[in-house]
Amino acid sequence: MGPISRFIPLFSILALVGALFAQDPGDALADLKRLRDDADAELVWKIAEGGDRAAAEGLVEAYDLMASTWMRREIIRALPRFDGKAGAEKPALDHLFGVAQNTDDLILREESLEALAGATNLGKGYLARIVESPSADMVRVRAMELHTRVSDKSDHAWYLAFYEDQGGATEGKSKKPKRKRKSKKSDEEEPPELVVHRLAQIRALAFEMIASSLEDRQVLGAFDGETHIEVRSAMLRDLERRGNKELGRMARELVESVALRGDMRAEAAEILARSEGAQIADLFIDLGRKQAVTPEVLRTTMAELLAGLDDPKVDKLTAKLIGRGKPHEKRFALTATRGTKDEKVLKKIARGLKDKDPGVVILTLQILGESKYEDAIKDMEKVLDKGKTEDVLTAAMKALSQVRSSDDEWRKRLVGFALGEHRLLRNASIRALGSERKLLDLFKITLAHDDWSTRLATLNALEMVHKASVVGIIVERMQEEVGRMLRECADSLWRLTGEPYRLRTVAWKGWYDGNKDSIELISSSKLARLEEEEETRRLKETSRVEFFGIRIESKSVIFILDISGSMLERLRSRYVGKTGETRIDRAKSELIKAIESLEEGALFNVVAFNGGVLPWKEGLSAATGSTRSECVEWVNKLGAMGGTNLFDSLEQAFQDQDVDTIMILSDGEPTAGQMTEPSGIRSEILGWNEDRNVRIHTVAMGGSLKILEWLAEDSDGQHTRHD
């Protein structure tokens, strides 16, 4: 089938659209309910044109009949049309209100909140109700963010009440709804009161909305007595906008406060640097040397800020630090001089190639590569020849590739690495070779490698070649793939050709065999027009595996489950006098649902962690009736006790050569294992994953955990919270 044959003739499209718009809204509703997920989305919009209560209620009823996220999303997008329509707006917006609070589908949650923000008549009021409700923390915070986007002067008193905790929510107290008196004829108990918990993030957003009405002295006075760091950070940013003379002192206090989270101290360091410039050098250098009280994220931020000052006196100070002290001090000095063009400083930096600490050697290689420092080529090659770890070897290869990018002899050596035994070095070499058309024979070999991450690196390189000749290579390989790599091949072919065959390997093969002599790659403008259709297709899928609302599209997944002592704590109850279920019980029930939903043959494992690491199996197992049952039985027996060894559990997962997706659930900052400092863990995982591309999805239970946000963000995964 050629490219033209899949397009419907123009007159047919016009006839179809005309028929839809000529259709009576009542008939359209009947068709929508009959066809359900097979219906055309135009039916939804035709019904919405009715604009009356019957149409609104009909769409709400149809929503519950749908199985796909796509059709439910279309209904959500249509419901704001009823805003301002007497009699119809309440059922429409009530439904959006309910979906926003109750759905586990992250896409539908965001769509419903956005829909309320777009309902200009009553939507803002519904967002306010969500903020004031006992909904999940993430929902309330997002509702508040959207409320601030559509606010006006009339909302000032409402924001002020939240900022001052007046009439708003306070931890452990409840909003007291009006109660109906208990009937004498009934023994039924009155419904319990709902608890609305105070959230510092909401107070911070409220402060930002009323800050312009406050005087400097009011903000300064409130800052010293404020207990929530989110609000203090908002105040600090506001004082920076005002150019307040007290800003430096206050930012300095936060930078030096060892009780604060490292990322918050780093934010204060950025403000302090903007406020005081080179004057902060002594403080930053002093803190940079202290390992016990300076988290890695703060140390790195301060070093980068020093490098960015471009001040001769500061540069002299940091240059003197190079090569001196403990490994963390050496890394601080290297980062603080990163980007220098001074030959003397670069020569001094190059001495780090002989350091005993692998981290120092790797950072040295990165700086020399970025600087294209040719005088260090011989020493970098010695590291490549004698490096003891694969991380060091890979860093040396990357640095030399930057310095010797136009060297044919070096390119030949990269080909050797691409065929070598070291996984990270192999994958990085394939990426370094880039988009050379003459390397197609090499890429055919590496695309068939046993290691999935090498096949993915090759697939990315082939797409960069961007020639019609690579399409057949990918189509042939696709016939052998499953799980994530099957999807990656399909996505690559889609971006190259725009053809609609998705995961249908036989269809791709048939199309290629019939068109291989006339294939033309799709233009970027045409591809952009088709992207929305591709998203629609994905959302139309009705069978899916989810973990706390995050879709699992992999067939090689490891679930990492926190079973530390804090997982015995109970989730916050929605009701006064009631207790929520324990975190571990909720986590286990969601995990069991995900395991039972896995496709037959999908590879999976579970790694539980507390102070140690407890895997279900040593490696991935195929999902069958018996393995699912065995794993569910094992999960059900898990108890909670001990510390939080996140790092070692991740290390265990990354040792599996076949895993391409990791799902993490945790409820607290790391406290045990080889590494507990969050920014240090982040840095280590970034290094492990740079040439593997494992996707990491994360769930924070019972609070906000920056490390989980970072892990998801760095690997193109999703992050959510469950409170």
WODAMO-V964699 format. One line per field, one symbol per residue. phi: phi as a letter, one per 40 degrees, with the letter a starting at -180 (. if undefined). burial: + if it has 9 or more other C-alpha atoms within 8 Angstrom, else -. A space follows every 10 residues. Layout:
phi = ???
burial = ???
This chain:
phi = .cccccccdd cccccccccc ccccdccccc cccccfcccc cccccccccd gbcccccccc ccdcccbccc cccccdcccc cccgcdgbcc cccccddccd cbcccccccc cccccccccc cbdccccccc dcccccdccc ccccdccccb cadccdcccc ccccgbgbcb dgbbcbccbc cccccbcccc cccccbccbc ccccccddcb dccccdcccc cccccccccc cccccccccc ccgcccddcc cccccccccc cdcccccccc cccccbgccc dccccccccc ccbbcdccdc cccccccccf bdccdccccc cdgbgcdccc ccccccbcgc bcdccccccc cccbcccdcc cccccccccc cfcccbdccc cccccbdcbc ccdccccccc cccbdbcccc ccccccccbc ccdccccccc cccgbccccd cccccccbcc ccccccdcdc ccccdfbdcc ccccdccdcb cbfccccccc ccccccbgcc cfcccccccc ccccbccbcb cccccccccc dccccddccc ccbabbbfgc cbbcbabbcb bcbcdccccc ccccbcgbbc ccdccccccc cccccccccd gccaabbcab cbbbccbcac bccbdccccc cdccccccbb agcbbccccc cccccccccb abbbbabacd bahcabcdcc cdcccdcccd bbgccbbbbc bgicbccccc ccdcbgcbba bbb
burial = ---------- --+------+ --+-+--++- +++--++-+- --++++++-- +++-++++++ -++--+++++ ++++++++++ -++-+--++- +++-+++-++ +-+--+-+++ +++++++-+- -+++-+++-+ ++-++++-++ ++++++++-- +----+--++ +++-+--+++ --+++----- ---------- --+++++--+ ++++++++++ +-------+- --+--+--++ ++++++++++ ---+--++-+ ++-++----+ -+-+++-+++ +++-++++-+ +--+--+++- ---+++++++ +++++++-+- ---++--++- +++---++++ ++++++++-- ----++-+++ +++-+----+ ++++++++++ +-+--++--+ ++++--+--+ ++++++++++ +++-+----+ +--++-++-+ ---+++++++ +++++----+ --++-++-+- -+++++++++ +++-++-+-+ ++++++++-- --++++++++ ++++++++-- +---+--++- ++--+----- ++----+--+ -----+--++ +--+++++-+ ---+++++++ ++++++++-+ +-++++--++ -+++-+++-+ +++++--+-- -+++++++++ +++-++---+ +++---++-- ++-++----+ ++++++++++ --++-+--++ +++++++-++ +++-++++++ ++--++-++- ++++++++++ +++-+-++++ +++-+-++++ +++
